[in-house]
């Protein structure tokens, strides 16, 4: 509004004896140009906030649902992209898992979220094969990019040899190390 010169958001919170937040009462104060009085716009929201290290699946699923609904409202032009999970598993001759890759394709990017090879099976080309399988699947899903993050103590050089380009660095995470963000453009064949 062109007449609004000041917007202040005020929240008053009530704290219980055990320091849990039991509720918020929120108001917007709007001061319009040439007016000496504030107007209160009614928002009166009470809520409970709980912090825990135990994830409740039903609650988690609801939070994810809320995020998905919001994301879909902002990405309608991408609704025809192939958005689904990916699992690639390597097993030895005894059927034991020796490595794996988990991620998802979303909005034209295949995002690698978890990737590992057992230490005794590293440097045998297994990791490279899994990444190449992921890239092949990314092409099938019409992805334009692959992305991942890794720590400086993991294997950043491995990803760079496979054509990933470092696009970001988070310093001192974890303390004394760095977290790297990588992206690779998918070449259409």
C-alpha positions, 0 to 999 in steps of 0.5 A: 500500500502506497500509504503505509510508512511503517509496519511493525510485527509484535509477538508476545510470548508466554513462557511456562516454568519449564521454559517451553513456549506455550503460545504466541499472540501476534499483532500487526501495527500499521502506521499510515502516512499523516496518521498519529494512531496505530491500527491493529490488524487482527492476528491472534495465533496461539501455538505450542512448540516442541523440540525433540530428537525423536522423529514422529513419522506421522508428524514428519509426513505432515510437515513434508506434505505442507512443504510439498503443497507450497512447492507445488504452488510455486512450480506449476511450470515444472509439473511435467518433470519426472520427480521420483526417488532413485536407489542404486545398490551394489552387491558382492557375489554373496549378496552383501551390500557393498555400496549404494546411492540414494537420491531423487530427480526433482525439477530437472535435476537428479539430486544425490543425497546418500552415496557410499562404498564400503572401505574395503571395496573402494578404488575398484571402480564401483563408485564410478559405476554407481555414479554413471548408472545414476547419470544414465537414469538422469538422462532417462528422466530428462534431467539437465543436471546432477547435484550433490554435497560432500565434506572435505574429508570424504572424496571431493576429487572423486566427483571432480574426476567425474565432471562435477563442478564445485559451485559452493563451499560452506566453511567450518562445517563440520568444525575444522572442515568444509562442506562442498556443493557440486553440480554436473551438467548432463550431456544429451546423447 
